[in-house]
Amino acid sequence: MAKTALYGKKTSGGILAIESQDFTTGSRFFVHSGTGTDASDGGDPDSPFKTIDYAVGKCTDSKNDIIYVMPGHTETVSAAAGLDLDVIGIRVVGLGQGANRARVNFTTAVGADVDVDAANIRMYNILFTGAIDALTGPIDVNAADFWLINCETRDVTGQATDFIVTDANADRL
């Protein structure tokens, strides 16, 4: 019998989903600020979580869980550690293109930031925007093996003083 990268997974409501195991055997979660609710299971695009931060809390260390952030989503980060990536080995994948991609918007405080506090985290295709002048490190990396892949920053209201800040634990950034 030939091996396949696809497998069937029964989802709530009795629907059979055919998914690829090429990328992970961990859980997959979906996020959208407009249509999501943290009362959902986040397991499909029709019932996403409302925030990336909430989805991170549903992930398990070292399972290689993936959070798909849907087009048009905006995650507002208004304080230090407003988004805390603290689960080992997760991937945050922004969907969409151009200005319609998943967005993380820093507001209210110059110290508003995403804390990367666990190792082996990757972020893909996220648009970072600044809605306050003189941000002092909106990406704060405190763990090893962090990757930003195909991400972009756009300052809407001025410039960032520093965009990525690290400490001694940020090996192999």
Backbone torsions as a table, in degrees:
resi	resn	phi	psi	omega
1	MET	NA	131.9	-179.8
2	ALA	-73.0	141.3	176.5
3	LYS	-82.0	149.0	178.7
4	THR	-131.3	153.0	177.1
5	ALA	-82.5	-7.6	-177.3
6	LEU	-97.7	149.3	174.4
7	TYR	-145.0	156.6	178.7
8	GLY	-93.2	140.9	-179.5
9	LYS	-136.5	122.3	177.6
10	LYS	-78.3	129.9	-179.8
11	THR	-111.0	172.8	-179.9
12	SER	-58.6	143.3	-176.9
13	GLY	88.4	1.4	176.3
14	GLY	82.1	7.0	-179.4
15	ILE	-78.3	137.4	177.2
16	LEU	-95.4	121.9	177.8
17	ALA	-103.6	136.8	173.5
18	ILE	-101.8	118.3	-175.0
19	GLU	-125.1	159.0	178.2
20	SER	-92.9	133.9	173.4
21	GLN	-94.2	2.1	-178.7
22	ASP	-56.9	-34.3	-170.5
23	PHE	-101.6	-28.3	179.8
24	THR	-165.7	153.6	167.2
25	THR	-108.3	3.4	178.4
26	GLY	-81.4	-171.4	179.6
27	SER	-80.3	156.2	175.7
28	ARG	-121.4	132.7	178.4
29	PHE	-127.5	151.6	178.6
30	PHE	-118.5	147.3	-177.3
31	VAL	-135.9	135.9	171.1
32	HIS	-153.9	123.8	-175.6
33	SER	-68.6	-25.7	-177.8
34	GLY	-85.9	-39.3	-175.4
35	THR	-109.9	-6.5	-174.5
36	GLY	-85.3	161.5	173.0
37	THR	-146.3	140.3	-179.5
38	ASP	-77.3	0.5	173.2
39	ALA	-86.5	-8.4	179.8
40	SER	-83.0	178.7	175.8
41	ASP	-91.8	-8.8	176.7
42	GLY	66.8	6.5	-171.4
43	GLY	-84.8	-3.5	176.6
44	ASP	-153.0	163.8	-175.8
45	PRO	-63.8	-20.0	179.4
46	ASP	-82.5	-13.6	177.6
47	SER	-140.3	65.0	-176.5
48	PRO	-78.6	162.6	167.6
49	PHE	-73.0	163.6	-179.4
50	LYS	-84.7	-31.5	-175.7
51	THR	-133.4	152.1	174.2
52	ILE	-62.8	-42.0	-177.8
53	ASP	-58.0	-41.0	178.2
54	TYR	-66.3	-42.6	179.4
55	ALA	-61.8	-39.2	177.9
56	VAL	-57.9	-40.2	179.6
57	GLY	-65.6	-17.3	178.1
58	LYS	-92.3	-7.6	-178.9
59	CYS	-81.9	162.8	-180.0
60	THR	-119.9	135.2	178.0
61	ASP	-49.9	134.8	169.5
62	SER	61.2	21.2	174.7
63	LYS	-96.0	-7.5	-178.5
64	ASN	67.0	40.0	177.6
65	ASP	-66.2	150.2	-179.7
66	ILE	-121.7	133.5	173.8
67	ILE	-109.9	115.3	176.7
68	TYR	-93.5	119.9	-179.3
69	VAL	-101.5	115.3	-167.7
70	MET	-73.5	156.5	178.2
71	PRO	-56.3	140.7	178.4
72	GLY	86.6	-7.5	178.7
73	HIS	-69.4	140.3	169.8
74	THR	-127.9	119.8	175.0
75	GLU	-97.8	115.0	180.0
76	THR	-90.2	123.3	179.1
77	VAL	-114.8	113.0	-171.8
78	SER	-118.0	5.4	-179.5
79	ALA	-150.2	167.1	174.0
80	ALA	-58.8	135.3	-177.6
81	ALA	59.4	29.8	177.5
82	GLY	-62.8	-24.0	170.5
83	LEU	-132.4	115.4	-175.2
84	ASP	-112.3	108.9	176.8
85	LEU	-88.9	91.7	-170.7
86	ASP	-124.7	27.1	177.0
87	VAL	-121.7	124.3	-174.5
88	ILE	-62.1	131.5	168.0
89	GLY	81.2	15.0	179.9
90	ILE	-84.1	159.1	172.7
91	ARG	-122.1	134.3	175.3
92	VAL	-112.5	112.4	-172.9
93	VAL	-112.7	113.8	176.5
94	GLY	-81.7	130.8	177.4
95	LEU	-102.2	157.8	-179.4
96	GLY	103.2	177.4	-177.1
97	GLN	-134.7	154.9	175.7
98	GLY	54.5	-137.8	-178.4
99	ALA	-72.3	-11.8	179.7
100	ASN	-91.2	4.0	177.5
101	ARG	-73.0	166.4	174.7
102	ALA	-57.4	137.9	-172.4
103	ARG	-128.8	143.8	168.4
104	VAL	-117.2	119.5	-174.6
105	ASN	-113.2	121.8	-179.0
106	PHE	-92.7	123.7	-175.7
107	THR	-135.8	171.5	166.6
108	THR	72.2	-53.8	-175.2
109	ALA	-125.9	140.1	179.9
110	VAL	-64.3	-21.1	178.9
111	GLY	-91.7	7.0	177.7
112	ALA	-59.4	132.8	-177.5
113	ASP	-157.9	164.3	168.6
114	VAL	-96.2	119.2	175.9
115	ASP	-92.8	127.1	174.3
116	VAL	-102.2	97.7	-172.1
117	ASP	-111.2	8.7	176.7
118	ALA	-135.0	153.7	-176.1
119	ALA	-77.6	160.9	171.2
120	ASN	62.2	42.9	178.7
121	ILE	-105.1	140.0	177.2
122	ARG	-128.0	139.6	173.5
123	MET	-121.7	131.1	-177.6
124	TYR	-120.9	138.4	165.6
125	ASN	54.1	42.0	176.8
126	ILE	-102.6	138.1	173.8
127	LEU	-98.2	116.4	177.6
128	PHE	-97.3	128.8	178.8
129	THR	-125.8	145.6	178.0
130	GLY	-108.5	123.2	179.0
131	ALA	-108.8	15.5	176.1
132	ILE	-145.2	142.6	-177.2
133	ASP	-75.8	150.7	171.2
134	ALA	66.0	41.7	173.8
135	LEU	-57.2	138.3	-172.1
136	THR	-107.7	32.8	177.2
137	GLY	125.6	61.9	-177.2
138	PRO	-63.1	-21.1	172.2
139	ILE	-112.7	111.9	-174.8
140	ASP	-115.6	102.7	-172.8
141	VAL	-97.8	118.4	-177.1
142	ASN	-124.4	21.4	-177.8
143	ALA	-150.1	162.8	-174.7
144	ALA	-81.0	157.5	170.6
145	ASP	61.3	44.5	175.3
146	PHE	-93.4	136.9	179.2
147	TRP	-126.3	136.9	166.1
148	LEU	-111.6	118.1	-174.6
149	ILE	-123.2	122.4	178.0
150	ASN	57.0	35.7	176.7
151	CYS	-97.9	162.3	-178.7
152	GLU	-141.7	147.4	173.2
153	THR	-117.9	138.3	175.7
154	ARG	-133.1	120.7	175.6
155	ASP	-86.3	118.9	-177.9
156	VAL	-88.5	-32.5	-173.4
157	THR	-128.4	51.7	179.2
158	GLY	116.6	-154.6	-175.7
159	GLN	-124.8	156.5	172.7
160	ALA	-85.1	140.5	174.6
161	THR	-67.5	-50.1	172.7
162	ASP	-137.3	142.1	-179.5
163	PHE	-99.6	-46.2	177.8
164	ILE	-115.7	125.0	175.0
165	VAL	-120.8	149.3	-176.6
166	THR	-135.7	166.0	169.3
167	ASP	-122.4	-171.7	-174.9
168	ALA	-65.7	-15.5	-179.4
169	ASN	-85.7	-6.0	-173.4
170	ALA	-84.2	52.2	179.2
171	ASP	-67.2	146.7	174.3
172	ARG	56.1	41.1	176.6
173	LEU	-68.7	NA	NA
